[in-house]
């Protein structure tokens, strides 16, 4: 593997001896090590000669109390801090070995200040530099500073006000379009109606011609139901019930005078036969 | 989503439109039959020539629609009759220009006769239906 050139160059600069060492793997593996490795491992695992740790070697109840044992040992060591066996150190238990000189803290602040001043005064180097402002500011720095700062602030974008749309106009346009659509729909429907009417008139005319041609007036009349007859008559403003009653007087099949005397219900039956609309009772 | 909604609305709209058309078909056809009978009857009774028919029936259509639109059940009876009479008088001159006075007179008469025929037919139908339904009379 070749070390890349920049790294090699850097190493040369740092230590030419190291750079001179060739990049050889000095570690070796015995021949056929990996070939036999699998079998060796398996043998070792299954080797019956190896001593096994059996449960019999352990004292009874070892694991049951193990956790508590460990905790109590730790607690003991915490309490004593040091081994029970050390007699030398046992008397030092719990004794604070550090001491502070008398009145140390009382005068501490003043001491510190004194020492600082002393050191300041003592140091000739520092005293020479005392009070000298070593920092410089370029000529005319502060004069042009406000302008420079302002220049650096980005100009706010030019606000172009959007033209406020006059909403009534929109509504007017919408109304006009709706009106146009509505009118066109109505006109289409009207045209449709007219076409239908014309169609229906045409149909009626052709049906009429057929009836005249085939002389089938009575035949066609007999195919019309009573409901349709009533609808047609009512549409043209005819009072159907009155017309029905009036038409009875023309009927040749009226009951005889004698029947009115013998049966009270003759008239009722006659009128019932006409199926008049009872809802007209006032 | 908007387009789907629009499409569905149009679809439903078109269905309802078509449905409306469908509904009219049968009763209209039946009414047309009766109207065709009327046209046939009047044409035959008045002996209308094709030329006269061409002028007469469009005018009659106007007359008919005016009569139908004047139908108002809330009016008093005499007012109703007066309204019908007024319309008939209004169209009498117009019909006379096509048919002449005598035939116009005839027309109004035949118009009533046709309605009478329908009423007679209706009466017979109802009597027939009743006699079919009524149980046989017991002679006591």
Interface residues (C-beta under 8 A of the other chain):
Chain A: X200 X201 X203 X204 X205 X207 X208 X209 X211 X212 X217 X220 X221 X222 X223 X224 X225 X226 X228 X229 X230 X231 X232 X233 X235 X236 X237 X238 X240 X243 X244 X246 X247 X248 X250 X251 X272 X273 X274 X275
Chain B: X27 X28 X30 X31 X32 X33 X34 X35 X36 X37 X39 X40 X41 X43 X44 X57 X61 X64 X67 X68 X70 X71 X80 X84 X115 X116 X117 X118 X119 X120 X121 X122 X123 X125 X126 X127 X129 X130 X131
